[in-house]
C-alpha cells in the first residue's frame, strides 16, 4: 500500500482557543485526490469542536466499513477522505452533509505529478523519481494512468467527482476557495465562507471567522502543500504545456465542461 509522509499539525491546540458550536449532523469532506483536501479540512476544523472531529482515519473506500462510526447520526462527527461513488458509500453518507472538492483537471495533472515525484509519497511509483522518466512523460502518466499501477485521470474524476453530481453532495471548486482566501476582507469572501460553513451545518459565521480561516489555511500546517513537498517535484512546471492540455481534452472529453471549467 502507498504511504504519505507528512508532519503533524498543531491545529487542535489552536482550535481550543475558539468558542465552538457542536455539530448536529455528521459532515464528510470528500474530494478528488490532489484537489486541496487538507486545505479544506484544516479550515473547516477551525469551526468544529475537536471532540467532534474524526481523526482515526483518512476515510477511503477500502476501509469504509471499518469507520462507519464517523457517519453516526447519534454522535455527529466531521470526517474527511476520498470516497468514490458506490452503493456502499452512498448508503454510508445518507443523511450526512457531504462536500466534494474538485479542481481544474489541467492544474490537477501538475499537482498529482508534483506529489508522486516528491519524497512525501512512498509506494509503487518510486521508480519514477530521480530522473528515470522525463517531466513530460510523468505528466502523460498522470493523464493516461500507468498499466496495473495507477488509474487514469478520467477514472479518478469519474468515480470521485462526476458520479456524485446530481446527488445531495455539494460540489466546491478549489479555485473559488483559493480566490477568496486571497481577499478575506472582501464581502465576497465573507459570503463564500458563510455559504461553505452553512453547507457543513454551521449556521452562523462567528465574528472571528477570518482569524480561524487564516489559521486553518496556514500552509505551514499542511504537509501536502506544494512548498512543503520535498524531493524532485520542483521540476514540474507551473502551467500545463499546451500539448498536455490537448491530451487532457482527448483523454476525458467533456470533463472540464461538466465540472464548470468551460
N, C-alpha and C positions, 0 to 999 in steps of 0.2 A: 504494500500500500504506500502511495506517496505521502510524504510528510511535509509540513510547512513549519519552518523555524522562525518564530517571531518572539520579540521580547514582550513581557507582560506590561500592561499599562497601570496607571495609578488612578483611574477614573472612579473606582468605587470609593476611594477615600475622598475625592473631590465631591462626589455625589452626596455624601452625608452632610455636607455643609449647606445643602439646599433644602428648602421645605418641599416635600413631595406629597402628591395626592395619589392614593392607591388606584391601581387598575381595577376595573370592574369586569373586564373580559380579557381573555388571553390575546396577545399580539404576536404575530410572526413576521419578521423582516426577511423576506426572500429576495433572491437576486440571481441573475446570470453571473457565474463566476467572473471575477475581474471587472466588476461594474461599480465598485465603490462600496462594497458590502460593509467593510469595517468602519468606513466614514459614517455611513448612515446609522449603523448600530451604535457607534460611540456617541453620536449626537442624541439619539432617542434615549439612550441610557441615562442621560443627564436629567431626564424628566420622569423617571420611574424609580421607585424605591429599590435599593439594592436587593432587598429581600424578595422582590418580585421579579428579579432577573434570573434567567435560566442559564447558568454558566457551566452546567455539566457537560455540554457538548455543542459543537457546531453541527447542527442537525442536517443530515443528508439522507437520501433515500435508503441506502444500505443499513442504516442504524435507526430508521424511523420508529420501528416497533419498540425499540429499547427506550425511547424517550417520549412516549405518548403523554407522560405526565406534564410535559411542557405546555400542552394544549388543554389542560384540565379546566373546565368551567368552574369547578368548586374552588380551585386555587389558581387564579389567573396569573400568568407569567408573561414577561417579554422574552421571546426567544428569537433565534436567527439561524440562518443557514442557506443551503441551496437545495430546495425541494423541487424536483422536476414534477411535471404534471402526470398523475396516475390515479387509478382508483383509490389506492391506499392513501396517497397524500390528500386527495380531495375529501375523503372521509375524515382524515385526521384534522383537517383545517376547517371542517364545518363549524360554523358559529365562532370562528377565530377571526379577529381583524388581521387582514392579510395584505401586506405591501410587497410589491415586486419591483425591484430596481433594475432598470435597463440602461444601456449605453449605446451610443452610435457604433455600429459594427466596424466602421473604419478605425475608430480610436481603440476599440476593443482588441483588434488584432495586435496593435502595438503594445497595449497593456499586458496582454497574455504572453507575448513574446518576451517582454522585459522580465516578467515573473518567472517564466520557465528557464530563462538563461541566468537568473540570479542564484546566488547560493542560499537564498531563503527557501527554495524549492528543492526537495530531495526525493528522487523517485526514479522511475524507469527511463526518464529522458535526460539523465545526467550526461549521457554521451554526446548531447548536442552542444555542451559547453566547451570552452577552451578553443574556439575557432574551428571545430571539426566540420561545421557547416557554415555557410555564409549567412549574414543577416537576412538577405533576400530569400534564401531557402527556408530559413526559420519562419519568416512571415507567411510564406506559402503553406508551410505545415500548419500554422495556426488557422489558416483558411480551409484547407482541404483535409486536415487531420493527418494522422500517421497510422498506417495499417496495423491493426491489432494493438495499438499503443495509445492513441489519443483520438477522440471523436472529432468530426468536422465541425466547423463553425455553425453550419446550418442545423446540425443535430443538437448542438448545445442551446442555441437560441430557440429552436422549435420546442424542445421539451421543457426548458427553464423559463420561457417567457411567452412565446406566441400562443402556446396551448392554454395559457391562463387568461388570455384576452376573452372578453365577453362573460367572465365569471364575476364573482364578488370581489376578486382581487383588485387592489388599486395599483395601477401602473405609475411609477415615478421615474423620471428621467434624470440620470446622473448630471447631465449638463445644466438642468434647471437648479439642482442643488448647488453646484459649483458657482453658477451665476449669482445666486442670492447670498451665498457665503461671502462673495466678494464685495457686497454692498449691504451689509447688515443694518445700516442706519436708514435704509430706504423703507418707504411704506410698502413697496412690492415685496421686500424680504419679509417684513412682518406678516403680511397676508399669506405668503408662501408657507412659512413655518407654522402659522396658526392652522392652516389647512392640513399640513402634513401631520401635525400632532393630533388634530381632530380625527383624522383617519386612524390614528393609533388609540383613540378613545380618551385623549387628554383634551377636555373641552375648553379649558381656559388657559390662555397663554400667560404665564406668570410674568410679573414686572421685570424680573431679572433674566428673561429668556435669552437676551443677547450674550450675557455672561456665560450662560450654560452652553449655548451653541458654540461660542468661541472655545470653551474648554473641551467640548466633545470633538470639535473639528481640528484641534491641535495636532498637527501632523507628527509631532514627536511622540504622540500617544499611539500611533498606528504603525505597527511593524511592517505592514504591507504597503505603506505609502511609497510612492516612486522613489523619493530621495532616501528612504531608509532601506531599500534593497541594496544588497552588496553583491559584488561579482561583476561579470562582463556585460550586464544588461545595459550599461550606458551606451553601448554601440548602436542600440536601436534608435532610429530617427524619431524626431518629434512629430513629423507628419507622415502619413502613409503615402508611399510613392503612387503615382498615377496608375501604373500597371497593376499594382495590388488592389487599388480601388476598383478597377475594372474586373479583377478576378473575384473580389467580394460580390460584385453585382452579378457575375456569371454563376458563381457557386451557390448564391442564395438570392435568386431573383425575387424582388418584392419585399424582402426582409426589412430594409430601411424604411420603405414606404409604410408598411403596416405598423411599424413601431413609432411612426411620426417623425421620421428624419428626412422626408422628401415632401 
